[in-house]
Amino acid sequence: MSFFQALAHYGFLQHAMIAGLLASIGCAVMGSYVVLKRITFLAGGIAHAVLGGMGVAYWMGAAPLAGAAVSAVLAALLIGWIRMQWHEQEDILIGALWAAGMAVGLVFISMTPGYNADLMSYLFGNILVVSHADLWLMGLLDAVIVAITLACHRQFLAVCFDEEFARARGVPVTFYYLLLLCLVALTVVLLIRVVGLILVIALLTIPAAIAVQFAGSMRRIMLLAGALGAAFNCAGLALSFSPDLPAGAVIVLVAALSFLAVTAGRGAWHRLRRRIGS
């Protein structure tokens, strides 16, 4: 049975497709800010520190996603504070927090008896097990991200492009910067079910990194990144279906290969134009 035939018959594939589309919305909005602000390393620190909250929640018998959401926001606030207070040493401190978060998660997971396959799906992603509740949660997170972005878009742009000028204009830079990082944290939680914590940064940044090369305004970057994210999710699902490969990994591979192809193609095109011009 082909992927598209199966899509029409199986609810779990329909859920996976909807989850991919919902994830692409958060990726497009927050990924654009992450790429333009060049805070991929900070976003990576947030993503990996989330494992600590998931491990504690799992040990306490609570929902791992609830622990992920709490720890993601706390990690975002802590990382933002570190960047502002110790700018010269931020890479070392954020790297330490990155490692500490993962270590805490592994310790609490090891303290919990038994093996939980569902927890492994949070780490490595399993878009094929997305439930109705997950879809509602993803939709809610998308709504929160989009609503706050629409309300604070101009302030976010000011913070991303020129913090000193924004301060001179009276913009509370610290507040909006920390708010931006908190939204990035929520986007990480949004993507956990799709590609897992290990690959979340790739899907967060690659569509926006491609879109930046073609779009000249933030609005167009977000729209193009959303379309690319949706295409990568759909293509990854389709390509992984017949050979029974991990869907999240295939989605990221499609995105990464597309980024390399686009970047190499643009470089070759620019070299060709220079030769023709000379």
N, C-alpha and C positions, 0 to 999 in steps of 0.2 A: 504494500500500500504506500502510495506517495505521501509526502508530508502534507500537501494541501488536501488530499482526501482524508487523511487522519485528522487534520485540523477541523474538518467539518463534523467529525464523528466523536472526538474525544474531548471531554470537558477539561482535562488537565492541560492539554495543549492550548486550548482557548484561554485558560487562566494564565499560562506562561506567556502567550502573545500579549495579553492585556497588561501583564506585569512589566514586560519589556517596554511597552509604549508608555506606561506610567513612569517607569524609571528614566526614560529618555527626557521627560519634562524636567525633572529635578536636575539631571545632568546638564541639560542645555542652559538652564538659568544659573545654577551655582558654578558649573564648570567654566562658564565664560568669565566669571569674576576671578576664579582661581587661576586661570591661564593668564588673564590680563594683569592681575596683581602679582603673578609669579609666586604663588604660595603653595605650590604643589607639595613641597616638603612638609609644610605645616599641615596640609590636608592629610598627608600620609601619617603624620604623627597622631592626628585625631583618629584616623581609621584604625590604626593598630592598637592604640590605647583602649579602644572599645572592647577588646577581648577581655580586659580586666573586669569590666562591668558585666559582661556576659557570663564569665566564670563565676563571679559572686552570685549572680541571679540564679544560675544553674544549681549551685551549691545550696542556695536557700530554698530551692523548689519553685522559684518564680519564673516567669516567661523570659527567655534570653533576650528577646527584642526589647523588653522593658528595661532590662539592665543595660542593653546597648544604647538606648536613647538617653538614659541618665548619664552614663559614663561618657558618651559622645559630647554632650553639652558641657559637662564638667571639664573634659579634656580640652575643648575649644576655648573655654574661658581661661584655663591655666596656661595653655600655649600662647594665647593672645597676650596675657599678662607677662609671660616670660619674654616674648618678643619686644614688648615695650620697655621692660625694665633692664634686660640684659641683651641688648641688640647685638653686641660684639660676640657674645657667646651663645647666641640662640640656637645655632645648629647643634652644638654639643648638648645643650640642655634638652632640646626637643628630641634629639636622638636617645638620650637617657630615658625620657618619659615614654617614648615609643617602646623601648625595650622593657621598661618597668611594667607598662600596661600589659604587654603580652605575657611577661613572667607571672604577674598576679593572676591572670586568667588561667594559665597552665597549672599553677599551684592549686587553685580552687577546683579546677576540673579534675585534677588528680586526687583530690580529697573526696570527691563524690564517687561512690561505688557504682560499678557497672559501666557499660559503654553505651553512649547515646548517639545513634546515627543522625538524629535530627540536629544535634549540636554541630556535627561535622558538616552538615549542609549550610550552617551559618558561616563556617570558616571557609569552605571552598565553593559555596553557592550551589543551589539546585533549584533552578527556576521551574522545574517540572513538578515540584511539590507545593507550589504556591496555592494557598487556600483562599476561600472567600474573605476570611478575616484579614489575611495579608493584603488582599487587594483593597479592602476598605481602608486599612492603615496606610497603604501607599498613596491612595487617593487623598486621604486627609493630610498627609505630610506634603504632598504636592500643592494642595490648596493653601496650606500655611506658608510654604516657600514662595509661591506666586503672589499671594496677597501682600506679604511683607515686602517683597521685592518691588511690587508696583507702588507701594506707599513710600518706599525709601530709595528708589532707584537713583535719583539725582545725588543723594548723599553717598550712596555706595560708589557711584562713578567718581565723585570727588575724592573719596578715600583711596580708590584704586589708582587714580592717575597722579594726584599731587596732594599728599597729606598736609604739607606745610601751607600751601595755598588755601586748602579747606579750613585749616585752623585760623588763618588770617581772615577768612570770611565768616568766622563764627560758628562753623560746623563742629559739633562735639565728636571729634574724630575717634576718640577712644570708644565711645558708646557704639558708634556705627561699625567700627572695625570688629569689636567683639560680637555684635549682632550678626555681622556677615559670617564670622567663623562659626557661630551657633547654627546658622542656616546650612553651612557646609557640613556640620556635624549631623544634622537631620537628613541631609542628602546621603551621607554615608549609610545611615540606618535604612534609608529607602532602597539602597542598592545591595544590601547584605543578602537578601533572598535571591537576587539575580545572579551575581557573580561571586559573592562571599567577600569576607574581609581581605583575603589575600590579593584579590584582583580588582578591588573596588576603585583604586586610584586611576587605573588604566581607563575604565569606562567613564569616570568622572571627567577626565581631562582630554582624552583623545578626540572626541567629537568637536569640542570647542577649539582644540589646537588646529584641527583641519579647517574649521569655519573661519578662524582668524585670518587665514591665508587668502580668503576670497571675499569676505564681507568687510565693509568699511565702517559700519556703525554697530553699536552694541545690540540694538534691536535685531539687525540682520544676522549678527553672529549667533544670537540665541535661537533664532528661527532655523538657521541652517544647522546649528549643532543639534537641535531637537530632531530635525529630519534625518540627519546622519545617525544619531543615536537609535532612532526607531528602525532605520534600515539595517544597522549592525545587529540589533537584537533579532530582527526577523530573519536575516540571512544566517546568523549563527544558529538559531533554532532549526532552520531548514537543513543546513549542512550537517548538523549533529544528529539528526533524527535517524536516518537510515543506518549509518555505521554505529549508532548507539554510543556516541562520544559525550563527554561532559559538556552540556550546553553553555555554561558560563565561560569555560575555557575557550570554546570555539568562538563565542561572541567577542571575547577580548582579542583573539587571534585575528579575526576578520577586521576589527577596528585597527589593530596595530599594523597589519599588512596594508590596509588602506592608507594609513598615515604615512608609512614609508613610501608607498607608491606615489601618493600625491606630492610629498616633499621632493622626492627624486625627480618626478615629472616636471615640477615647477622649476627646479634647479636647471634641468636640461633645457627647458624652454627659454629661460633667461640667458643661458650661455649662447644658445642659438641666435637669439635676438641681438646680443652684443656682437656676435661674429658677422651677422648680416649688416648691422649698422656700421661696423668698421670697414 
